Amino acid sequence: EAAPPPLGAPGEIGQLAERIEDMAARLGERERLHGAVARGDRLATVGTIAASLTHEINNPLTTVLGYARFLAEDKADDHPDRAGLDLIAGEAERMKVIVGDLLDYARSERAPRLRGSADAQALLRRTEALLSPSLRRAGVRVAIHIDAPLPTVAADPHALQQVFVNVVQNAAQAMPNGGEISIAASTRADEGTIDVRVADEGPGIAPSERERVFEPFFTTKEAGTGTGLGLAVCRYLIRGMGGDIEIGEAARGGAEIRISIPAAGNDDSSPPAPDASSTMESGPLA
């Protein structure tokens, strides 16, 4: 929204107008500072809570992970229980990473370098499989479009999986009456970056709020339905991989999350500090 034109008048009235303008600017700056301090206090609280949760949750997660791996040891790859046990173990491991990432986010001023390599195409398919039960119940369909086999990306697989899950869940929550989530992935012409776009058919995000949704604790959801940390953590993780994430308007009017990730071998640049489409398509989730 454009700022109103400055007040102007001759003589003493003009001087008074200038002082009023200056006072208004100072009050605005003071309000912004108060907001920053409040966000800092909340982050400090999250850090304390996360430290406690990390300890309390890690023990039961370790037990779940250990038993799942133990039960899977004597199961052949084609055993009907093997896939489920592997899924339990993988998700328990991912939960441990998520709690740790939250702790790091609350304590760190700069995103860490999340090194490693990941198959983004496989992670997108896995995300669809992980969320298919809840998406099916919500009447949400997923269509995945991949222009061609994607190169390996320079990213931590657990962190990238978390980002994909969070973004797809957000898209589904934006459509309480169901709809379609379109996921498009492609390689840029220079083959140095992978682009992933997740679009929904919801009401979209107002331009004035598209940057704010990445701020900690800011949410457009109804009270009690969101913490406002999901997209903040996503940006923190993606920037830790040397990539970026932003939000825009989808072709069908909803919101579109746009993620860019460097391909392996193209991640020499330091990550920025975080702010205080052959086409394959999945059918409807039956």
BADO-6700 format. One record per residue (C-alpha): residue in three letters; residue number from 1; x, y, z. Coordinates in nm, 2 decimals, padded with zeros to 4 digits, always signed. Layout:
<pts>
     r     k       px       py       pz
   ALA   NUM        X        Y        Z
...
</pts>
This chain:
<pts>
     r     k       px       py       pz
   GLU     1   +00.00   +00.00   +00.00
   ALA     2   +00.14   +00.34   -00.11
   ALA     3   +00.24   +00.58   +00.17
   PRO     4   +00.02   +00.90   +00.18
   PRO     5   +00.18   +01.22   +00.04
   PRO     6   +00.37   +01.43   +00.30
   LEU     7   +00.18   +01.72   +00.46
   GLY     8   +00.28   +02.05   +00.33
   ALA     9   +00.19   +02.41   +00.40
   PRO    10   +00.36   +02.75   +00.43
   GLY    11   +00.50   +02.91   +00.74
   GLU    12   +00.44   +02.78   +01.09
   ILE    13   +00.17   +02.54   +00.97
   GLY    14   +00.43   +02.39   +00.74
   GLN    15   +00.67   +02.35   +01.02
   LEU    16   +00.41   +02.19   +01.24
   ALA    17   +00.32   +01.95   +00.95
   GLU    18   +00.69   +01.85   +00.92
   ARG    19   +00.70   +01.77   +01.29
   ILE    20   +00.38   +01.57   +01.27
   GLU    21   +00.54   +01.37   +00.98
   ASP    22   +00.86   +01.31   +01.18
   MET    23   +00.66   +01.20   +01.49
   ALA    24   +00.46   +00.96   +01.28
   ALA    25   +00.78   +00.81   +01.13
   ARG    26   +00.93   +00.77   +01.48
   LEU    27   +00.61   +00.60   +01.61
   GLY    28   +00.61   +00.36   +01.31
   GLU    29   +00.98   +00.28   +01.38
   ARG    30   +00.90   +00.23   +01.75
   GLU    31   +00.62   -00.01   +01.66
   ARG    32   +00.84   -00.21   +01.43
   LEU    33   +01.11   -00.24   +01.70
   HIS    34   +00.85   -00.36   +01.95
   GLY    35   +00.74   -00.62   +01.70
   ALA    36   +01.10   -00.74   +01.65
   VAL    37   +01.15   -00.76   +02.02
   ALA    38   +00.83   -00.96   +02.07
   ARG    39   +00.93   -01.20   +01.79
   GLY    40   +01.27   -01.24   +01.95
   ASP    41   +01.11   -01.32   +02.29
   ARG    42   +00.89   -01.58   +02.12
   LEU    43   +01.19   -01.74   +01.95
   ALA    44   +01.37   -01.75   +02.28
   THR    45   +01.07   -01.93   +02.43
   VAL    46   +01.07   -02.18   +02.14
   GLY    47   +01.44   -02.24   +02.19
   THR    48   +01.38   -02.33   +02.56
   ILE    49   +01.08   -02.55   +02.47
   ALA    50   +01.26   -02.72   +02.18
   ALA    51   +01.56   -02.80   +02.40
   SER    52   +01.33   -02.98   +02.65
   LEU    53   +01.13   -03.15   +02.37
   THR    54   +01.45   -03.27   +02.20
   HIS    55   +01.55   -03.46   +02.52
   GLU    56   +01.20   -03.58   +02.60
   ILE    57   +01.10   -03.69   +02.25
   ASN    58   +01.44   -03.84   +02.15
   ASN    59   +01.42   -04.13   +02.39
   PRO    60   +01.08   -04.27   +02.28
   LEU    61   +01.17   -04.20   +01.91
   THR    62   +01.49   -04.40   +01.96
   THR    63   +01.29   -04.69   +02.10
   VAL    64   +01.05   -04.68   +01.81
   LEU    65   +01.33   -04.66   +01.56
   GLY    66   +01.52   -04.94   +01.72
   TYR    67   +01.23   -05.18   +01.74
   ALA    68   +01.12   -05.11   +01.38
   ARG    69   +01.48   -05.18   +01.26
   PHE    70   +01.50   -05.49   +01.48
   LEU    71   +01.17   -05.63   +01.35
   ALA    72   +01.27   -05.56   +00.99
   GLU    73   +01.61   -05.74   +01.02
   ASP    74   +01.47   -06.09   +00.96
   LYS    75   +01.21   -05.98   +00.70
   ALA    76   +01.29   -06.04   +00.33
   ASP    77   +01.25   -05.75   +00.10
   ASP    78   +00.92   -05.89   -00.04
   HIS    79   +00.77   -05.96   +00.31
   PRO    80   +00.44   -05.79   +00.35
   ASP    81   +00.55   -05.62   +00.67
   ARG    82   +00.89   -05.50   +00.54
   ALA    83   +00.77   -05.18   +00.37
   GLY    84   +00.56   -05.07   +00.67
   LEU    85   +00.85   -05.13   +00.91
   ASP    86   +01.09   -04.94   +00.69
   LEU    87   +00.84   -04.66   +00.67
   ILE    88   +00.80   -04.64   +01.05
   ALA    89   +01.18   -04.64   +01.09
   GLY    90   +01.22   -04.37   +00.83
   GLU    91   +00.96   -04.15   +00.97
   ALA    92   +01.09   -04.19   +01.33
   GLU    93   +01.43   -04.08   +01.20
   ARG    94   +01.28   -03.78   +01.02
   MET    95   +01.09   -03.68   +01.34
   LYS    96   +01.42   -03.67   +01.53
   VAL    97   +01.57   -03.45   +01.26
   ILE    98   +01.27   -03.22   +01.27
   VAL    99   +01.30   -03.16   +01.64
   GLY   100   +01.67   -03.09   +01.61
   ASP   101   +01.61   -02.85   +01.32
   LEU   102   +01.36   -02.66   +01.53
   LEU   103   +01.61   -02.63   +01.80
   ASP   104   +01.88   -02.51   +01.56
   TYR   105   +01.63   -02.26   +01.40
   ALA   106   +01.55   -02.10   +01.74
   ARG   107   +01.92   -02.07   +01.84
   SER   108   +02.09   -01.99   +01.51
   GLU   109   +02.12   -01.65   +01.34
   ARG   110   +02.23   -01.80   +01.01
   ALA   111   +02.12   -02.11   +00.83
   PRO   112   +02.37   -02.40   +00.85
   ARG   113   +02.52   -02.56   +00.54
   LEU   114   +02.30   -02.87   +00.49
   ARG   115   +02.54   -03.08   +00.28
   GLY   116   +02.46   -03.40   +00.12
   SER   117   +02.28   -03.52   -00.20
   ALA   118   +01.92   -03.61   -00.26
   ASP   119   +01.69   -03.74   -00.53
   ALA   120   +01.43   -03.47   -00.55
   GLN   121   +01.21   -03.67   -00.78
   ALA   122   +01.20   -03.97   -00.55
   LEU   123   +01.14   -03.74   -00.25
   LEU   124   +00.84   -03.59   -00.42
   ARG   125   +00.69   -03.93   -00.49
   ARG   126   +00.76   -04.03   -00.13
   THR   127   +00.59   -03.72   -00.01
   GLU   128   +00.28   -03.81   -00.21
   ALA   129   +00.29   -04.17   -00.06
   LEU   130   +00.34   -04.05   +00.30
   LEU   131   +00.05   -03.80   +00.28
   SER   132   -00.19   -04.00   +00.06
   PRO   133   -00.41   -04.13   +00.35
   SER   134   -00.48   -03.78   +00.49
   LEU   135   -00.51   -03.62   +00.15
   ARG   136   -00.75   -03.89   +00.04
   ARG   137   -00.97   -03.82   +00.34
   ALA   138   -00.96   -03.45   +00.27
   GLY   139   -01.07   -03.50   -00.09
   VAL   140   -00.74   -03.37   -00.22
   ARG   141   -00.58   -03.50   -00.54
   VAL   142   -00.21   -03.47   -00.63
   ALA   143   -00.07   -03.43   -00.99
   ILE   144   +00.30   -03.45   -01.03
   HIS   145   +00.46   -03.32   -01.35
   ILE   146   +00.83   -03.37   -01.41
   ASP   147   +00.98   -03.24   -01.73
   ALA   148   +01.27   -03.50   -01.75
   PRO   149   +01.47   -03.70   -01.50
   LEU   150   +01.61   -03.45   -01.25
   PRO   151   +01.97   -03.44   -01.15
   THR   152   +02.08   -03.50   -00.80
   VAL   153   +02.04   -03.19   -00.58
   ALA   154   +02.29   -03.06   -00.32
   ALA   155   +02.06   -03.11   -00.02
   ASP   156   +02.02   -03.31   +00.30
   PRO   157   +01.75   -03.57   +00.21
   HIS   158   +01.57   -03.55   +00.55
   ALA   159   +01.56   -03.17   +00.54
   LEU   160   +01.43   -03.16   +00.18
   GLN   161   +01.17   -03.43   +00.26
   GLN   162   +01.05   -03.21   +00.55
   VAL   163   +01.02   -02.91   +00.32
   PHE   164   +00.81   -03.10   +00.07
   VAL   165   +00.58   -03.25   +00.33
   ASN   166   +00.53   -02.91   +00.50
   VAL   167   +00.45   -02.74   +00.17
   VAL   168   +00.21   -03.01   +00.04
   GLN   169   +00.03   -03.01   +00.38
   ASN   170   -00.01   -02.63   +00.37
   ALA   171   -00.15   -02.66   +00.01
   ALA   172   -00.40   -02.92   +00.13
   GLN   173   -00.50   -02.72   +00.43
   ALA   174   -00.58   -02.42   +00.20
   MET   175   -00.85   -02.63   +00.03
   PRO   176   -01.09   -02.74   +00.31
   ASN   177   -01.34   -02.86   +00.05
   GLY   178   -01.09   -03.06   -00.15
   GLY   179   -00.93   -02.99   -00.48
   GLU   180   -00.60   -03.06   -00.67
   ILE   181   -00.24   -02.99   -00.58
   SER   182   -00.02   -02.95   -00.88
   ILE   183   +00.35   -03.03   -00.82
   ALA   184   +00.58   -02.93   -01.11
   ALA   185   +00.96   -03.00   -01.11
   SER   186   +01.21   -02.90   -01.38
   THR   187   +01.57   -02.83   -01.44
   ARG   188   +01.67   -02.48   -01.55
   ALA   189   +01.84   -02.44   -01.89
   ASP   190   +02.18   -02.41   -01.73
   GLU   191   +02.12   -02.73   -01.54
   GLY   192   +02.25   -02.57   -01.23
   THR   193   +01.92   -02.54   -01.04
   ILE   194   +01.61   -02.75   -00.98
   ASP   195   +01.28   -02.57   -00.96
   VAL   196   +00.98   -02.72   -00.78
   ARG   197   +00.64   -02.55   -00.78
   VAL   198   +00.35   -02.66   -00.56
   ALA   199   +00.02   -02.50   -00.65
   ASP   200   -00.32   -02.53   -00.48
   GLU   201   -00.67   -02.42   -00.57
   GLY   202   -00.74   -02.23   -00.25
   PRO   203   -00.80   -01.86   -00.19
   GLY   204   -00.44   -01.77   -00.24
   ILE   205   -00.22   -01.53   -00.04
   ALA   206   -00.26   -01.16   -00.06
   PRO   207   +00.05   -00.99   -00.21
   SER   208   +00.10   -00.79   +00.11
   GLU   209   +00.13   -01.12   +00.31
   ARG   210   +00.35   -01.33   +00.07
   GLU   211   +00.67   -01.24   +00.24
   ARG   212   +00.52   -01.23   +00.59
   VAL   213   +00.42   -01.60   +00.57
   PHE   214   +00.79   -01.69   +00.61
   GLU   215   +00.81   -01.50   +00.93
   PRO   216   +00.81   -01.71   +01.25
   PHE   217   +00.46   -01.73   +01.41
   PHE   218   +00.28   -01.55   +01.13
   THR   219   +00.00   -01.75   +00.99
   THR   220   -00.31   -01.69   +00.77
   LYS   221   -00.48   -02.00   +00.92
   GLU   222   -00.76   -01.98   +01.17
   ALA   223   -00.66   -01.96   +01.54
   GLY   224   -00.56   -02.31   +01.67
   THR   225   -00.50   -02.46   +01.33
   GLY   226   -00.14   -02.35   +01.27
   THR   227   +00.17   -02.24   +01.46
   GLY   228   +00.32   -02.01   +01.19
   LEU   229   +00.65   -02.20   +01.20
   GLY   230   +00.61   -02.44   +00.90
   LEU   231   +00.71   -02.20   +00.62
   ALA   232   +00.96   -02.02   +00.84
   VAL   233   +01.14   -02.35   +00.90
   CYS   234   +01.11   -02.44   +00.53
   ARG   235   +01.29   -02.12   +00.43
   TYR   236   +01.55   -02.18   +00.69
   LEU   237   +01.62   -02.53   +00.56
   ILE   238   +01.61   -02.44   +00.19
   ARG   239   +01.85   -02.15   +00.24
   GLY   240   +02.08   -02.38   +00.43
   MET   241   +02.10   -02.58   +00.11
   GLY   242   +02.20   -02.27   -00.09
   GLY   243   +01.85   -02.25   -00.25
   ASP   244   +01.55   -02.02   -00.19
   ILE   245   +01.17   -02.04   -00.15
   GLU   246   +00.90   -01.78   -00.23
   ILE   247   +00.53   -01.77   -00.28
   GLY   248   +00.32   -01.63   -00.57
   GLU   249   -00.01   -01.67   -00.74
   ALA   250   -00.10   -02.00   -00.91
   ALA   251   -00.24   -02.01   -01.26
   ARG   252   -00.58   -02.12   -01.12
   GLY   253   -00.58   -01.85   -00.86
   GLY   254   -00.45   -02.03   -00.55
   ALA   255   -00.11   -02.00   -00.39
   GLU   256   +00.20   -02.14   -00.55
   ILE   257   +00.52   -02.21   -00.35
   ARG   258   +00.83   -02.19   -00.56
   ILE   259   +01.14   -02.37   -00.45
   SER   260   +01.48   -02.35   -00.61
   ILE   261   +01.76   -02.60   -00.51
   PRO   262   +02.11   -02.61   -00.65
   ALA   263   +02.20   -02.93   -00.84
   ALA   264   +02.49   -03.13   -00.70
   GLY   265   +02.82   -02.97   -00.80
   ASN   266   +02.66   -02.63   -00.82
   ASP   267   +02.64   -02.54   -00.45
   ASP   268   +02.96   -02.35   -00.40
   SER   269   +02.79   -02.03   -00.29
   SER   270   +02.73   -01.96   +00.07
   PRO   271   +02.36   -01.97   +00.18
   PRO   272   +02.20   -01.64   +00.26
   ALA   273   +02.11   -01.56   +00.61
   PRO   274   +01.74   -01.62   +00.69
   ASP   275   +01.51   -01.32   +00.77
   ALA   276   +01.43   -01.22   +01.24
   SER   277   +00.74   -02.96   -01.57
   SER   278   +00.90   -03.70   -02.00
   THR   279   +00.58   -03.57   -01.81
   MET   280   +00.46   -03.81   -01.54
   GLU   281   +00.13   -03.75   -01.37
   SER   282   -00.02   -03.93   -01.07
   GLY   283   -00.38   -04.00   -01.09
   PRO   284   -00.63   -03.92   -00.82
   LEU   285   -00.56   -04.07   -00.48
   ALA   286   -00.81   -04.35   -00.45
</pts>
